[in-house]
Amino acid sequence: MIPQNEILARQSRSARSRNNPRASQKPCGRSGWVRAAVPLCVLTVLLADAAGASAQQPGWVSMAPPAPTSGPTNSTGNETPFLTGLPNAPDTPASLYTPATPTYTCSTPECPYFDCDPRIDPFCLPQPGWVADVEVDVDLPHVSNGIHDTVTLGLVTSRVAVGSARLDWTGSPRAELGYRLPDGFGEFDISYRFIGSRGTGTIEGPGSAPDGPASLVSRLDIQIADLQYASNEISICSWWSKWHFGLRGMDVYFDSRADETLAEAEAPGASGIFERRDTNNVWGIGPCMGLDLERRIGDSGFTILGRLDGAIVLGELHQGFFEVATTGAGAQTLRSNPAAVPTANWSIGLAWRPSSCQALRCFIGYQGEGWWGVGNFEGSGPGSGAQLYTEGVLFRVDYNY
């Protein structure tokens, strides 16, 4: 059974709906509009997609010509970005048509590359420029000549060992020319030096004068050429040093000749040989190096100067041994082999540089020099060899110009 109040409510709603027909049709009208709008939206999207696809066909629209690969362009690389709200990193380079800026460039120096700097080239040291050095040594050479070998004259084989006479005092000039670079870049030097001496004496004995006393004449000739690089170094207090290294070429020659009188050589029981001679020549090239030390004595212009240098010369050794008989017949023995000759030179003395001409320097001192192995021949037997020594007073004049 339905309650009475529910029956009255239903009758009241049906009466209102008949009196107002729009109220009953409103829900139906809204759902119909939605149903009509959805198909229209889908159709619009499909038509737009079809139009975009047809625009890509080559037959519909003519394509624009390709952009030129080179040539002028209106692009400046500073165009306003389209998306201003997003972060935009700077382009490098700003434009593909703009050449990239090089990361390194060589700037033009503000001053000449080689320039005199008083901190590197102080006034107390030799200044940049050409330099000339003239040196004269008053030397007393010594030759320790112990070379010997056998010579066969006719059917007789005899030993030749002449030795060497005492050599005389001699002058040994040396000339040097070089150029000193500024800013402490050092200097290049070329020099030449020679030593020549001669000595006489008498000798008697087997191998030189077996028949009686013979007159002995000995000669010495040395030639040395250097090509070096040197650099001045500033030391603490009043010390100054200079080191140098380079190449040295050397040629050393010495010989001795012993002459007997014809009467002695032709005497009964004599050898019949009146002249015996030996020669020794070694030449080569090798590295050399040295060091100069100088101690300034206040502001007086005087300095104490010392020098030490050495070299090892690699080359070839040639030796010869000769005999001449009273009949005019002669015989000889020649031999040669590679050689390595070490040399050393030292000097110490006093130098003076006048205050009115700092480019000039005068030096006087004492020096010594040695050559070892100048006559050492491999396989020649014990006691065969030669050494050279010199010592004496040294005069030197340096000038920068």
C-alpha positions in Angstrom: 0.0 0.0 0.0 1.4 3.4 -1.0 1.1 6.1 1.6 -1.2 9.0 0.8 1.4 11.7 1.1 3.6 10.0 -1.6 0.6 9.8 -3.9 -0.1 13.5 -3.5 3.6 14.4 -4.2 3.6 12.5 -7.5 0.4 14.1 -8.6 1.9 17.5 -7.9 5.1 16.9 -10.0 3.1 15.7 -13.0 0.9 18.7 -12.8 4.0 21.1 -12.9 5.5 19.3 -15.8 2.4 19.7 -17.9 2.2 23.4 -17.1 6.0 24.0 -18.0 7.1 21.9 -21.1 10.6 23.6 -21.3 11.6 22.3 -17.9 11.0 18.7 -19.0 13.0 19.2 -22.4 16.2 21.0 -21.0 18.2 17.9 -20.1 17.4 16.3 -23.5 18.5 19.5 -25.4 22.0 19.8 -23.6 22.9 16.1 -24.4 22.0 16.6 -28.0 24.3 19.6 -28.5 27.3 17.7 -27.1 26.5 14.8 -29.4 26.6 17.2 -32.4 29.8 19.0 -31.4 32.1 15.9 -30.9 31.7 14.7 -34.5 32.4 18.2 -35.8 35.6 18.5 -33.9 36.8 15.1 -35.1 36.0 16.0 -38.7 37.9 19.3 -38.3 41.1 17.5 -37.1 41.0 15.0 -39.9 40.6 17.7 -42.5 43.6 19.7 -41.1 45.8 16.6 -41.1 44.9 15.8 -44.7 45.7 19.4 -45.7 49.1 19.2 -44.1 50.0 15.9 -45.8 48.9 17.2 -49.2 51.1 20.3 -48.8 54.2 18.1 -48.7 53.5 16.6 -52.1 55.9 18.0 -54.8 53.2 18.4 -57.4 51.1 20.7 -55.2 53.5 23.5 -54.3 56.8 24.4 -56.0 59.8 24.0 -53.7 62.1 26.9 -52.9 65.6 26.8 -54.4 68.4 25.6 -52.0 70.2 28.2 -50.0 73.6 29.1 -51.5 76.6 27.5 -49.8 78.7 30.6 -50.0 78.2 34.3 -50.6 77.1 37.3 -48.7 74.4 37.0 -46.1 72.3 39.4 -44.1 72.7 37.4 -41.0 74.5 39.2 -38.3 74.5 36.4 -35.7 72.5 38.7 -33.3 68.9 37.7 -34.2 66.3 37.8 -31.4 65.6 34.2 -30.3 62.0 32.9 -30.8 61.7 31.4 -27.3 62.6 34.2 -25.0 61.3 32.5 -21.9 63.7 29.6 -22.1 67.5 29.7 -21.3 69.6 30.2 -24.4 73.3 29.4 -24.4 75.5 31.7 -26.6 76.4 30.3 -30.0 80.1 29.9 -30.9 80.6 31.2 -33.5 77.7 33.5 -33.5 76.9 32.6 -37.1 78.0 29.8 -39.4 79.1 32.5 -41.9 81.1 34.4 -39.4 84.8 33.2 -39.1 85.7 31.9 -35.6 88.0 34.1 -33.6 91.5 32.4 -33.2 92.3 31.4 -29.6 96.0 32.5 -29.9 97.6 35.3 -31.8 101.1 36.6 -32.0 101.2 40.2 -30.9 103.7 42.7 -32.1 106.5 43.1 -29.5 106.6 46.5 -27.9 110.4 46.6 -28.2 113.1 44.9 -30.2 113.6 41.2 -29.3 117.3 41.7 -28.7 117.7 44.7 -26.5 120.4 45.8 -24.1 119.2 45.2 -20.5 121.5 46.7 -17.8 120.2 44.0 -15.4 121.4 41.2 -17.7 124.3 43.0 -19.3 125.8 45.2 -16.5 128.4 47.7 -17.2 131.1 45.7 -15.4 130.8 42.8 -17.9 131.7 42.8 -21.6 129.0 44.5 -23.6 127.1 43.1 -26.6 128.7 43.5 -30.0 131.7 42.4 -31.9 134.7 41.2 -29.9 138.3 40.6 -30.9 141.0 38.8 -28.9 144.7 38.9 -29.7 146.9 36.7 -27.6 150.7 36.0 -27.6 152.2 33.2 -25.6 156.0 33.0 -25.0 156.3 29.2 -24.6 158.9 26.6 -24.0 157.7 23.4 -25.7 158.8 19.9 -24.6 158.5 16.8 -26.8 158.8 13.5 -25.2 159.6 11.5 -28.3 159.8 7.8 -27.7 158.5 6.4 -31.0 160.6 3.7 -32.7 160.3 1.0 -35.4 162.6 -1.1 -37.6 163.7 -0.3 -41.1 165.2 -2.8 -43.6 167.9 -1.4 -45.9 169.3 -4.0 -48.3 169.6 -7.1 -46.3 170.1 -5.4 -43.0 167.3 -4.6 -40.5 168.0 -2.0 -37.9 166.0 -0.1 -35.3 165.3 3.6 -35.7 164.7 5.6 -32.4 166.0 9.1 -32.8 164.4 10.9 -29.9 164.1 14.7 -29.8 166.4 17.6 -29.1 165.6 20.4 -26.6 163.3 22.9 -28.3 163.8 26.7 -28.2 161.5 29.3 -26.6 159.0 30.5 -29.1 156.1 32.8 -29.6 152.6 31.4 -30.1 150.1 33.9 -31.5 146.3 33.3 -31.2 143.6 35.4 -32.8 139.8 35.3 -31.9 136.8 37.0 -33.5 133.3 36.7 -32.2 129.9 38.4 -31.7 128.3 38.8 -28.3 124.4 38.8 -28.3 122.4 41.1 -25.9 120.0 40.0 -23.1 122.4 37.3 -21.9 122.1 35.1 -25.1 125.8 34.4 -25.1 128.3 34.8 -27.9 129.8 32.9 -30.9 133.6 32.8 -31.3 136.1 31.4 -33.8 139.8 31.3 -33.1 143.1 30.1 -34.6 146.4 29.4 -32.9 149.7 27.9 -34.0 153.0 26.9 -32.2 156.3 26.4 -34.1 159.7 25.6 -32.6 163.0 24.1 -33.5 165.9 22.7 -31.5 169.4 21.2 -32.1 171.7 19.0 -30.1 173.9 15.9 -30.3 173.0 12.3 -29.8 174.8 9.0 -29.7 173.7 5.4 -29.2 171.9 2.5 -30.8 168.9 3.4 -33.0 170.2 7.0 -33.6 174.0 7.2 -34.0 175.6 3.8 -33.4 178.9 4.8 -35.2 179.6 7.9 -33.1 178.1 11.3 -32.1 175.6 12.7 -34.5 174.0 16.1 -34.9 170.3 16.1 -34.0 167.7 18.5 -35.3 164.1 18.5 -34.1 161.1 20.5 -35.2 157.5 21.0 -33.9 154.5 22.5 -35.6 151.0 22.7 -33.9 147.9 24.3 -35.4 144.6 24.6 -33.5 141.2 26.1 -34.6 138.1 26.4 -32.4 134.5 27.2 -33.1 132.7 27.8 -29.8 129.6 29.1 -28.1 130.1 31.0 -24.8 128.0 32.6 -22.1 128.8 35.1 -19.3 127.3 34.3 -15.9 126.9 36.8 -13.1 127.9 35.4 -9.7 127.5 36.7 -6.2 129.8 39.4 -4.8 132.6 40.3 -7.2 132.9 37.0 -9.0 132.2 36.5 -12.7 132.3 33.3 -14.8 132.2 32.4 -18.4 131.7 28.9 -19.8 132.2 27.8 -23.4 131.9 24.7 -25.5 132.3 23.8 -29.2 134.5 21.9 -31.7 138.2 21.9 -32.0 140.3 20.9 -35.0 144.0 20.1 -34.4 147.1 19.1 -36.4 150.3 18.2 -34.5 153.5 17.4 -36.4 157.1 16.8 -35.1 160.2 15.1 -36.5 163.8 14.5 -35.6 166.9 13.8 -37.8 170.2 12.5 -36.7 173.2 12.9 -39.1 176.6 11.2 -38.6 179.7 12.2 -40.5 180.5 10.2 -43.6 183.9 9.3 -42.1 182.2 7.7 -39.1 179.6 5.9 -41.1 182.1 4.5 -43.7 184.7 3.4 -41.1 185.5 -0.3 -40.9 182.9 -2.1 -38.9 180.5 0.9 -39.1 176.8 0.6 -40.1 177.2 2.4 -43.4 174.2 4.5 -42.5 174.8 8.2 -41.9 171.2 9.6 -41.6 168.2 8.4 -39.5 165.0 10.2 -39.2 161.5 9.8 -37.7 158.2 11.7 -38.3 155.0 11.9 -36.3 151.8 13.5 -37.5 148.4 13.4 -35.7 145.3 15.3 -36.8 141.6 15.3 -35.9 138.5 17.1 -34.6 136.6 16.7 -31.4 134.5 18.4 -28.7 136.1 21.1 -26.4 134.8 23.0 -23.4 136.2 25.3 -20.7 135.5 27.7 -17.9 136.8 31.2 -17.1 136.7 32.6 -13.5 137.3 36.3 -12.7 137.5 38.0 -9.4 137.2 41.8 -9.4 139.4 43.7 -6.9 137.2 46.5 -5.8 136.9 49.5 -8.1 140.6 49.5 -9.1 139.9 47.9 -12.6 142.2 44.9 -11.8 140.9 41.4 -11.7 142.4 38.0 -11.1 141.6 35.8 -14.0 141.9 32.0 -14.4 141.0 29.7 -17.3 140.8 25.9 -17.7 139.7 24.1 -20.9 140.1 20.7 -22.5 139.3 18.7 -25.5 139.4 15.2 -26.9 140.5 15.1 -30.6 139.5 12.0 -32.6 141.5 11.5 -35.8 144.4 9.6 -37.4 148.0 9.1 -36.6 150.8 8.8 -39.2 154.4 7.8 -38.4 157.4 7.3 -40.6 161.0 6.0 -40.1 163.8 6.5 -42.6 167.4 5.6 -43.2 169.9 6.8 -45.8 173.2 4.9 -46.5 176.5 6.4 -47.5 175.9 4.9 -51.0 172.8 7.1 -51.4 170.4 4.2 -51.0 167.4 4.7 -48.7 164.6 2.8 -47.0 161.5 3.7 -45.0 158.8 2.2 -42.8 155.4 3.9 -42.8 152.4 3.2 -40.6 149.1 4.7 -39.5 146.1 4.0 -37.3 143.2 5.9 -35.6 144.0 8.0 -32.6 142.3 9.8 -29.7 144.3 12.7 -28.2 143.2 14.4 -25.0 144.4 17.9 -24.4 144.2 20.4 -21.5 145.1 24.1 -21.0 145.3 26.2 -17.9 146.3 29.8 -17.2 146.1 32.2 -14.3 147.1 35.9 -14.1 146.1 39.5 -13.6 143.9 41.5 -15.9 143.3 45.3 -16.0 140.4 47.2 -17.6 140.8 51.0 -17.7 137.8 53.0 -16.4 137.9 55.3 -19.4 137.6 52.4 -21.8 135.7 49.4 -20.4 135.8 47.7 -23.8 139.5 47.1 -23.5 141.1 44.5 -21.2 144.8 43.6 -20.9 146.0 40.3 -19.3 149.4 38.9 -18.2 149.8 35.5 -16.6 151.3 32.1 -16.7 150.0 29.2 -18.7 150.6 25.5 -19.4 149.2 23.0 -21.9 149.5 19.3 -22.6 148.8 16.8 -25.3 148.8 13.1 -24.4 149.0 10.1 -26.7 150.1 12.0 -29.8 152.5 9.2 -30.8 150.9 6.1 -29.2 150.7 3.5 -32.0 148.8 0.3 -31.3 151.0 -2.8 -31.6 154.3 -0.9 -31.8 155.8 -2.5 -28.8 156.5 -1.3 -25.3 157.9 2.2 -24.8 156.8 3.6 -28.1 154.9 6.8 -27.8 155.1 10.6 -27.5 153.7 13.4 -25.3 153.8 17.2 -25.7 153.9 19.9 -23.1 154.2 23.7 -23.2 154.6 26.3 -20.5 155.3 30.0 -20.5 154.2 33.6 -20.1 150.9 34.7 -21.6 149.9 38.2 -22.9 146.4 38.8 -24.0 144.4 41.9 -25.2 140.6 41.8 -25.5 138.5 44.5 -27.2 134.8 45.0 -27.8 133.8 47.2 -30.7 
